[in-house]
Amino acid sequence: QVQLVESGGGLVQAGGSLRLSCVASIDIFRVKALEWYRQAPGKQRELVGAIASDGSTNYAESVKGRFAISRDTAKKTVYLQMNILKPEDTAVYFCKWFGFWGQGTQVTVSS
């Protein structure tokens, strides 16, 4: 069983930044990609981006150039750095690895 715990969410003004963390209970990152998703109220969960086992990253078009995913394998942690936040980025953010999901962390961007 793998446990994922997100943190770092909060309330921020438009144009601000937040860094989310996803801590895994075991070292998983070099096995398979870890993905970040988000779900806004009344909307389907959508893929934000991912970091592959080789460290390469990819992002949804809506966040490309503003968000960046990185990892610290020693800390078993993946980060989602979010810059130039917009109100439409408001959502619960989740990390996912295989079929394992974290509990999510709320990000609210005020205009």
C-alpha positions as CSV (number, residue, x, y, z in Angstrom):
1,Q,0.0,0.0,0.0
2,V,1.3,3.4,-1.0
3,Q,0.2,6.5,0.9
4,L,0.4,10.0,-0.7
5,V,-0.1,13.1,1.4
6,E,-0.5,16.5,-0.2
7,S,0.0,19.8,1.5
8,G,0.7,23.5,0.8
9,G,-2.7,24.6,-0.4
10,G,-4.3,27.8,0.7
11,L,-5.8,31.1,-0.2
12,V,-3.8,33.4,-2.5
13,Q,-4.5,36.5,-4.6
14,A,-4.4,36.3,-8.3
15,G,-0.8,36.6,-9.6
16,G,0.6,35.0,-6.5
17,S,2.4,31.7,-6.0
18,L,2.0,28.5,-4.0
19,R,4.1,25.4,-3.8
20,L,2.3,22.1,-3.2
21,S,4.0,19.0,-1.8
22,C,3.2,15.3,-2.3
23,V,5.0,13.0,0.1
24,A,4.9,9.3,-0.6
25,S,5.2,6.6,2.1
26,I,7.8,4.7,0.0
27,D,10.3,5.6,-2.8
28,I,8.0,5.3,-5.8
29,F,9.2,8.1,-8.1
30,R,11.8,6.2,-10.1
31,V,9.3,3.4,-10.9
32,K,6.5,5.3,-12.6
33,A,5.4,8.8,-13.3
34,L,3.6,10.7,-10.6
35,E,0.7,12.9,-11.7
36,W,-0.9,16.0,-10.4
37,Y,-4.6,16.5,-10.9
38,R,-7.1,19.1,-9.9
39,Q,-10.8,19.3,-9.6
40,A,-12.8,22.5,-9.5
41,P,-16.3,22.7,-8.1
42,G,-18.8,21.2,-10.6
43,K,-16.1,20.1,-13.0
44,Q,-14.3,16.8,-13.8
45,R,-10.9,16.1,-12.4
46,E,-8.2,17.1,-14.9
47,L,-4.6,16.3,-15.3
48,V,-2.3,19.2,-14.5
49,G,1.0,17.6,-15.2
50,A,3.3,14.7,-14.4
51,I,6.9,13.9,-13.7
52,A,8.2,10.7,-15.2
53,S,10.6,8.2,-13.7
54,D,13.5,9.8,-15.6
55,G,12.6,13.2,-14.3
56,S,11.1,14.6,-17.4
57,T,7.9,16.7,-17.0
58,N,4.8,17.5,-19.0
59,Y,2.0,19.9,-18.4
60,A,-1.5,20.8,-19.4
61,E,-1.7,23.7,-21.8
62,S,-3.6,25.7,-19.3
63,V,-0.7,25.7,-16.8
64,K,2.3,25.5,-19.1
65,G,4.8,28.2,-18.4
66,R,3.3,28.9,-15.0
67,F,3.5,25.6,-13.1
68,A,6.6,23.4,-12.6
69,I,6.9,20.0,-11.2
70,S,10.1,18.8,-9.4
71,R,11.0,16.1,-7.0
72,D,13.3,15.3,-4.1
73,T,13.8,11.6,-4.1
74,A,15.6,11.6,-0.7
75,K,12.5,13.2,0.8
76,K,10.2,11.0,-1.3
77,T,8.5,14.3,-2.2
78,V,7.2,15.8,-5.4
79,Y,6.5,19.5,-5.7
80,L,4.1,21.5,-7.8
81,Q,5.3,25.1,-8.0
82,M,2.4,27.3,-9.1
83,N,3.1,30.8,-10.2
84,I,1.0,33.6,-11.7
85,L,-2.0,32.0,-10.3
86,K,-5.4,32.8,-11.7
87,P,-8.9,32.5,-10.2
88,E,-9.6,29.6,-12.6
89,D,-6.8,27.6,-10.9
90,T,-9.0,27.3,-7.9
91,A,-9.5,23.6,-7.2
92,V,-8.6,20.7,-5.0
93,Y,-5.2,19.4,-6.1
94,F,-4.4,15.8,-5.9
95,C,-1.3,13.7,-6.6
96,K,-1.7,10.2,-8.0
97,W,0.6,7.3,-8.6
98,F,-0.8,4.2,-10.2
99,G,-4.2,3.8,-8.6
100,F,-3.2,5.6,-5.4
101,W,-4.5,9.1,-4.7
102,G,-3.8,11.6,-2.0
103,Q,-6.5,13.2,0.0
104,G,-6.1,16.5,-1.9
105,T,-5.3,20.1,-0.9
106,Q,-7.5,23.1,-1.5
107,V,-6.1,26.0,-3.6
108,T,-8.2,29.1,-3.7
109,V,-7.2,32.1,-5.9
110,S,-9.0,35.3,-5.3
111,S,-9.4,37.9,-8.0
